[in-house]
Amino acid sequence: MAALDLPSLSAALAARGLGLEALGGAYLVALVNVAAAAAFFACARSYLVITPNRAARNYGVYASAALVTLLVATVLENEVARPAEGALAYAAVPQLAALLAMHVRLGRSAEPWVVALAGAAAAAALVSLGLAALFRPLALAYWIAALLGAALLVYLWVGSVSTKRAYIAARSIYAKSKEQPEETPAPQKPWLGLPQAVGIVAASVAAAIGNALLRGHAPAQIPALEVILDSCLLVGVTAFVCAVPATAYWITRKAWMPELTRFTWLAWIVVSFALTYGNYLTSLDRA
């Protein structure tokens, strides 16, 4: 077996935006993350009551979508960015993959210990991310992902977690604020989601303006027609992605599923992410 060629290894790592120092730093951050996750998990098992309901399963699905987007962004940023542009830390990919595996398991089997483990690992990742920020600047994508991860943890807490003291003091072991499976949802109309639709249209316009800036237009040179067409494309593709589950649920239940608006926003995030990165790659080719 040939001896390990350290100069060649260093060159291969440098080509991927990594160095031995970055690998060592990632190793220390991973150790901090594991220790913090173990502590959070022990506290959750000792002091919290976790309800394996639909909200917990949704948390696993939503967190998986966010982690997949961050994984794709990390890989693309490191593959296409110039070395001087400061790529995202490629060494974070194994940790993101582990977090993704936990949340995929949670989406498939929302057992209390799986919910506790996934939530504890996500909370620990936020802690280790904050510690890493003390020693080196982090890319904006990581801060956005941290805010989204914190929001998902709040959603998990509100929907599926209570303290043991609150659990014992509750009038019933079945918390009415969780799912209320005994109540049949009343038939609803599509236009009840009008505020969410208006929000998606406004966000699509903002994304189209950002894409125009990314392609090299000055703010005063952004063509209004191009912004309108890009916005319609974002909204149209999002509606097409959501049409199948929405129509199927309407036919079978004659009601719009409560999760549809959240699913629509997740689909919009993925669609806008793909189109924006397409513009990003195009701008690199033109540069």
FENPE-V473564 format. One record per residue. RES is the residue in three letters. PHI is phi in radians with two decimals (* if undefined). Layout:
# FENPE-V473564
RES:PHI  RES:PHI
This chain:
# FENPE-V473564
MET:*  ALA:-1.20  ALA:-1.20  LEU:-1.22  ASP:-1.61  LEU:-1.10  PRO:-1.05  SER:-1.16  LEU:-1.10  SER:-1.12  ALA:-1.15  ALA:-1.13  LEU:-1.17  ALA:-1.11  ALA:-1.17  ARG:-1.81  GLY:1.32  LEU:-2.17  GLY:-2.43  LEU:-1.09  GLU:-1.13  ALA:-1.13  LEU:-1.12  GLY:-1.11  GLY:-1.11  ALA:-1.12  TYR:-1.12  LEU:-1.16  VAL:-1.11  ALA:-1.09  LEU:-1.10  VAL:-1.07  ASN:-1.11  VAL:-1.12  ALA:-1.11  ALA:-1.16  ALA:-1.10  ALA:-1.08  ALA:-1.17  PHE:-1.10  PHE:-1.14  ALA:-1.09  CYS:-1.15  ALA:-1.11  ARG:-1.24  SER:-1.58  TYR:-2.09  LEU:-2.07  VAL:-1.97  ILE:-1.93  THR:-1.67  PRO:-1.37  ASN:-1.77  ARG:-1.15  ALA:-1.09  ALA:-1.14  ARG:-1.14  ASN:-1.09  TYR:-1.01  GLY:-1.09  VAL:-1.18  TYR:-1.14  ALA:-1.13  SER:-1.09  ALA:-1.09  ALA:-1.13  LEU:-1.20  VAL:-1.09  THR:-1.06  LEU:-1.16  LEU:-1.07  VAL:-1.10  ALA:-1.08  THR:-1.11  VAL:-1.15  LEU:-1.10  GLU:-1.05  ASN:-1.30  GLU:-1.40  VAL:-1.88  ALA:-1.34  ARG:-1.28  PRO:-0.99  ALA:-1.38  GLU:-1.53  GLY:1.26  ALA:-1.23  LEU:-1.14  ALA:-1.25  TYR:-1.15  ALA:-1.18  ALA:-1.40  VAL:-1.04  PRO:-1.04  GLN:-1.16  LEU:-1.11  ALA:-1.12  ALA:-1.14  LEU:-1.07  LEU:-1.10  ALA:-1.06  MET:-1.09  HIS:-1.33  VAL:-1.13  ARG:-1.08  LEU:-1.14  GLY:-1.14  ARG:-1.59  SER:-2.52  ALA:-1.49  GLU:-1.41  PRO:-0.99  TRP:-1.24  VAL:-1.22  VAL:-1.05  ALA:-1.11  LEU:-1.17  ALA:-1.15  GLY:-1.13  ALA:-1.14  ALA:-1.14  ALA:-1.16  ALA:-1.12  ALA:-1.14  ALA:-1.10  LEU:-1.14  VAL:-1.13  SER:-1.15  LEU:-1.14  GLY:-1.12  LEU:-1.16  ALA:-1.12  ALA:-1.18  LEU:-1.24  PHE:-1.90  ARG:-2.71  PRO:-1.19  LEU:-1.92  ALA:-1.19  LEU:-1.06  ALA:-1.04  TYR:-1.21  TRP:-1.19  ILE:-1.10  ALA:-1.10  ALA:-1.13  LEU:-1.12  LEU:-1.13  GLY:-1.09  ALA:-1.13  ALA:-1.12  LEU:-1.16  LEU:-1.14  VAL:-1.10  TYR:-1.06  LEU:-1.10  TRP:-1.12  VAL:-1.13  GLY:-1.51  SER:-2.41  VAL:-2.15  SER:-2.53  THR:-1.39  LYS:-1.14  ARG:-1.13  ALA:-1.17  TYR:-1.17  ILE:-1.20  ALA:-1.41  ALA:-1.20  ARG:-1.22  SER:-2.49  ILE:-1.26  TYR:-1.73  ALA:-1.27  LYS:-1.18  SER:-1.40  LYS:-1.51  GLU:-2.26  GLN:0.94  PRO:-1.18  GLU:-1.36  GLU:-1.66  THR:-1.45  PRO:-1.14  ALA:-1.27  PRO:-0.99  GLN:-2.13  LYS:-1.93  PRO:-1.04  TRP:-1.31  LEU:-1.16  GLY:-1.65  LEU:-1.04  PRO:-1.03  GLN:-1.15  ALA:-1.13  VAL:-1.10  GLY:-1.10  ILE:-1.16  VAL:-1.10  ALA:-1.10  ALA:-1.16  SER:-1.16  VAL:-1.09  ALA:-1.09  ALA:-1.14  ALA:-1.14  ILE:-1.12  GLY:-1.08  ASN:-1.13  ALA:-1.12  LEU:-1.12  LEU:-1.15  ARG:-1.40  GLY:1.84  HIS:-1.36  ALA:-1.34  PRO:-0.94  ALA:-1.36  GLN:-1.85  ILE:-1.26  PRO:-1.29  ALA:-1.11  LEU:-1.13  GLU:-1.13  VAL:-1.10  ILE:-1.12  LEU:-1.12  ASP:-1.11  SER:-1.12  CYS:-1.10  LEU:-1.12  LEU:-1.06  VAL:-1.15  GLY:-1.14  VAL:-1.15  THR:-1.08  ALA:-1.12  PHE:-1.15  VAL:-1.13  CYS:-1.53  ALA:-1.16  VAL:-1.14  PRO:-1.14  ALA:-1.16  THR:-1.14  ALA:-1.08  TYR:-1.18  TRP:-1.14  ILE:-1.19  THR:-1.46  ARG:-2.02  LYS:0.99  ALA:-2.68  TRP:-1.50  MET:-1.15  PRO:-1.04  GLU:-1.44  LEU:-1.10  THR:-1.15  ARG:-1.18  PHE:-1.09  THR:-1.09  TRP:-1.14  LEU:-1.10  ALA:-1.10  TRP:-1.11  ILE:-1.06  VAL:-1.14  VAL:-1.12  SER:-1.14  PHE:-1.09  ALA:-1.12  LEU:-1.17  THR:-1.14  TYR:-1.21  GLY:-1.08  ASN:-1.16  TYR:-1.12  LEU:-1.13  THR:-1.12  SER:-1.16  LEU:-1.18  ASP:-1.14  ARG:-1.37  ALA:-1.24
